Amino acid sequence: MFNAGMMKSSWLSLPSLEPPHPRPLGLPGLFLGLTLASASAAEFYVGASGFPMNSGTRESPWDLESTLQGKQKVQPGDTIWIAGGTYKHPDRKAGAMGFAVRLAGAQGKPIEVRALPGEHVTLDGGLNVQTPATHIWLRDLEILVSENLTRSRRFEEPGSSPKSYDRPWGGLNVYSGAQCKFINLIIHDNAQGVSWWSASKDSELHGCIIYDNGWEAPDRGHGHAIYTQNLDGTKTISDCIMTGGYGYTLHAYGSSRADVNNYFVVGSICYSAGPFLIGSGKPSHNIKVFTNFLYGVSARLGYNAPYNEDCEVRGNVVADAELAINKYRTVVNEDNLVLAKNSPRPNDTKIILRANRYDPKRAHLVVFNWDKSSVVEIRTRDFLKKGESFRILNPRDLFGRPVFQGKHEGKAISLPMNTEFGAFVLLKD
C-alpha cells in the first residue's frame, strides 16, 4: 500500500486495460477479418419519425421499436444508426423497462446500434436486452425516464418494489447475450441504472456515465448505478463514471444462492455516491479490481459468505473512505492508496487521463487536487496534438456548457479548480 507522504505528482495517459478475454488476432488475421466483415456489412437508419415499412435508409428511416425487436432485415455485422431526437417508449406503466432489444449478431460480427456522430439520442423509458439478443454493441445513447425529471423521488412505502412507484423502471436491463458491449451510454434518472444478470456472458460496460438513479424511501435509498450477478464468463466494467443516486454505485450482490464470480472492474470513477460492493451470501471467486478511483465511496469485497476464493486489488485510489477485503482465501492487495477522511494527504496532485478504448476523441480525467490549488496543470501527453480543439465537461452535464475549452498549444492545460477532487470528460472536437 502506498504511503501518503511518498506520493508524487503523476500524469498518466492510459488506454483501458484489456479485459481477460481471448487474445485478439494478429495483424494479418485482424486485417483479413475486418476486410471480410466490412465487405458484407450494411448500414441502416432509424429516425424519430420513422416507420416499420420504410426502407431503412437515411431518407426513409425505420422506427426504433421494430428495429430493436429484430423485425427488420438486419444481419450480423450490420450497423444501425439512430438519428438525433427523443424516443419515448409508449408503455409508461410502473415497472416498464422500455424498448426490447432482440437483435442477434454473431462471433466477430456484432450488430452495432449507435447514435449518429454528433447527434443527441435520448431513449425515454429504458432498454431491455432479451433472448435471443447476443453479440450486440449499444453505444452513445442517453437512457432516462422523463417522469423522474419532474416528479418526486421520495416514496413513503419501504422495500425494493413499492406499489407506489408509478412510472417506468427504465435503465439498461440485460437478461441475455454473449460478447455484448455497452459503450459510452449516459444512464440517469431511472429506477436503476444498469441491471445486469447472469445470462449475459463475457460482456463489457465501457465508458458509461451513470448518475442520479433510484429513489428515497423510509427504510433506505433504493436503486443502484449497477446491480449485477454473474456465474460463467467474465463481466467487465471499465472506465465508467458513477455518481449521485440513492443506492450503491456497484452492487455486485446476491443471496446465498446468487453467483457473484468473474468480475473485472478497471479504470472506473465513483464519487458523491453510495458504496462499492462485490460480494454475496455465496462464495465468490476470480474478482479483479484494478486502477479505480473512489472519492467518498467505500469499497468492500466480500459480504456475508462464510469464505471467498480469490481476488486481486491493485492500483486503486480510495480517498475519504475505506477499502475492506473480507474472508478471501487468496488475496493480492498491491499499490492501493487508501486515505481515510481527514487523514494526511500526499504532497502533490495526482492526475489520471484514461483514453476511451472505442472512441479516439474521448477520455476520462480524474484529478486528486490534494492541496486544493486554484489551478491544476493537466498534461495530456499524446491524447491531444498541438492545434486540436478540446472541451472539458462535467459528466453530469455532457451536453451542456463546458467547464473549460480551448485549443491545445502543446503544453499543459491550466484547469481552474479549487476542490480536492474532480472528474471530467475530455473531448477532442
Buried (B, 14 or more C-beta within 10 A) or exposed (E): EBEBEEBEEEBEBBEBBEBEBEEEEEEEEEEEBEEEBEEEBEEBBBBBEBEEEBEBEEEEBBBBBBBBBBEBEBBBBBBBBBBEBEBBBEEBEBEBBBBBBBBBBEEBBBBBBBBBEEEBBBBBBBBBBBEEBBBBBBBBBBBBBBBBEEEEBEBEEEEBEBEEBEBBBBBBBBBBBBBBBBBBBBBBBBBBBBBBBBBBBBBBBBBBBBBBBBBBBEEEBBBBBBBBBBBEBBBBBBBBBBBBBBBBBBBBBBEEEBBBBBBBBBBBBBBBBBBBBBBBBBBBBBBBBBBBBBBBBBBBBBBEBEEBBBBBBBBBBBBBBBBEBBBBEEBEBEEBBBBEEEEEBBEEBBBBBBBBBBBEBBBBBBBBBBEEBEEBBBBBEEBBEEEBEBBBBBBBEBEEEBBBBEEBEEEBBEBEBEEBBBBBBBBBE
